[in-house]
Amino acid sequence: MSEAERPRRRRRYAGTHPRRFEEKYKERDPARYGEEVAKVLASGKTPAGMHRPIMLREVREVLALKPGETVVDATLGYGGHAGDLLAAVQPGGRLIALDVDPVELPKAEARLRALGFPDESIRVHRTNFAGLARLLATEAPAGAHAIVADLGVSSMQLDDPARGFTFKDDGPLDLRMNPERGTPAHALLAAVPEKDLARLLNDYSDEPLATVLARGLVEARARSRITTTTQLARAIRAALPPGQQEPDTVVRRVFQALRIAVNDEFAALEMFLRRLPACLAPGGRVAILTFHSGEDRRVKHAFRGGLMDGRYAEIAPEVIRPSTEELRANPRASSAKLRWARAAS
Ligand SMILES: C[S@@+](CC[C@H](N)C(=O)[O-])C[C@H]1O[C@@H](n2cnc3c(N)ncnc32)[C@H](O)[C@@H]1O
């Protein structure tokens, strides 16, 4: 066999613990390596290529599903919430699931279909939840009995350096949940005027150093183009005033702001929230998980507005936070906030 014909061997990692995403092939194949996956979970980490559903019990309680109901998961992700909710509406109920991510959506759909529920009880759409009302006009004209939205990015998106969401590993500075549409973050960063960049960092991440960082990043990009995640992280750290505490927190906030911008996340969320009461059947329930103040503020105001004008009969009196046990088992739940509302009957 010639060198060219020989099958390529999987890259092995040196040592006992794989560090790079592509080396974590055992974690990414739970069917073959269940024991390894269980070990990673038990250590409080999320295995590569997996997402742990956040506040699963609380979401289930809030939505109070009954057999035969129609439930919408507006952010399917790995399908953790969806699988649980699908089981809760059996027998006779339906799940309508949405996500914009063309990479993860087919895998999540396959996982849902493998759960053994009737095929016709699962409907999966690659759609932005901003268009949920239009979708339900044909899928569930009388409205959904329950809707869940678990905002932001999934662990699969976050952990895969090729998607450009993480600054822990080098990858293209992309940050799009749907890499087939829109502008990647490196292109936005190359073109955005300094003033707009400062506004973006302030508005999308409440970044206290927005002006300083915008200046530093504009200077850095004039020296050389910023096209990868680690180049951006380095440029952010270099732009910080000396003695800045917790530089990684600032890096995380800048990545968050760029992610919100390239995915137009707030416009989608606002449209979703505006149309939400019309998407619910009378008495229908909605649960929304948020992960930063910009999201939570919007949900809180929309729910309060809906209560005032009578479209909602009841809303969460206060935000619900993950339990201490969940925080211990899954640190990624730390910033989660859950709010719910019930449509008027
Ligand atoms: C936090 S994850 C959801 C995880 C999921 N609840 C689970 O248990 O596996 C968020 C998902 O929402 C998707 N998403 C974000 N914004 C969206 C939008 N506007 N429309 C549809 N999907 C969106 C992302 O692509 C991602 O897969």
The ligand as an SDF file (V2000), in Angstrom:
LIG
                    3D

 27 29  0  0  0  0  0  0  0  0999 V2000
  -28.3470   27.1900   24.8510 C   0  0  0  0  0  0  0  0  0  0  0  0
  -28.5950   26.3570   23.3640 S   0  0  0  0  0  0  0  0  0  0  0  0
  -30.0350   25.3980   23.6690 C   0  0  0  0  0  0  0  0  0  0  0  0
  -29.7540   24.1070   24.3570 C   0  0  0  0  0  0  0  0  0  0  0  0
  -30.9520   23.2150   24.5060 C   0  0  0  0  0  0  0  0  0  0  0  0
  -31.9570   23.7840   25.3620 N   0  0  0  0  0  0  0  0  0  0  0  0
  -30.5540   21.8450   25.0210 C   0  0  0  0  0  0  0  0  0  0  0  0
  -31.0220   21.4270   26.0970 O   0  0  0  0  0  0  0  0  0  0  0  0
  -29.7520   21.1700   24.3800 O   0  0  0  0  0  0  0  0  0  0  0  0
  -29.2060   27.6030   22.3340 C   0  0  0  0  0  0  0  0  0  0  0  0
  -29.5050   27.1790   20.9190 C   0  0  0  0  0  0  0  0  0  0  0  0
  -30.3450   28.1770   20.3480 O   0  0  0  0  0  0  0  0  0  0  0  0
  -29.9960   28.3900   19.0200 C   0  0  0  0  0  0  0  0  0  0  0  0
  -30.4410   29.7540   18.7050 N   0  0  0  0  0  0  0  0  0  0  0  0
  -29.9450   30.9050   19.1820 C   0  0  0  0  0  0  0  0  0  0  0  0
  -30.6320   31.9560   18.6900 N   0  0  0  0  0  0  0  0  0  0  0  0
  -31.5980   31.4370   17.9050 C   0  0  0  0  0  0  0  0  0  0  0  0
  -32.6540   32.0130   17.1300 C   0  0  0  0  0  0  0  0  0  0  0  0
  -32.8180   33.3280   17.0580 N   0  0  0  0  0  0  0  0  0  0  0  0
  -33.5020   31.1810   16.4890 N   0  0  0  0  0  0  0  0  0  0  0  0
  -33.3440   29.8200   16.5600 C   0  0  0  0  0  0  0  0  0  0  0  0
  -32.3460   29.2300   17.2570 N   0  0  0  0  0  0  0  0  0  0  0  0
  -31.4950   30.0270   17.9230 C   0  0  0  0  0  0  0  0  0  0  0  0
  -28.4940   28.1960   18.9850 C   0  0  0  0  0  0  0  0  0  0  0  0
  -28.0680   27.8530   17.6930 O   0  0  0  0  0  0  0  0  0  0  0  0
  -28.3030   27.0610   20.0000 C   0  0  0  0  0  0  0  0  0  0  0  0
  -28.3250   25.8240   19.3730 O   0  0  0  0  0  0  0  0  0  0  0  0
  1  2  1  0
  2  3  1  0
  2 10  1  0
  3  4  1  0
  4  5  1  0
  5  6  1  0
  5  7  1  0
  7  8  2  0
  7  9  1  0
 10 11  1  0
 11 12  1  0
 11 26  1  0
 12 13  1  0
 13 14  1  0
 13 24  1  0
 14 15  1  0
 14 23  1  0
 15 16  2  0
 16 17  1  0
 17 18  1  0
 17 23  2  0
 18 19  1  0
 18 20  2  0
 20 21  1  0
 21 22  2  0
 22 23  1  0
 24 25  1  0
 24 26  1  0
 26 27  1  0
M  CHG  2   2   1   9  -1
M  END
$$$$
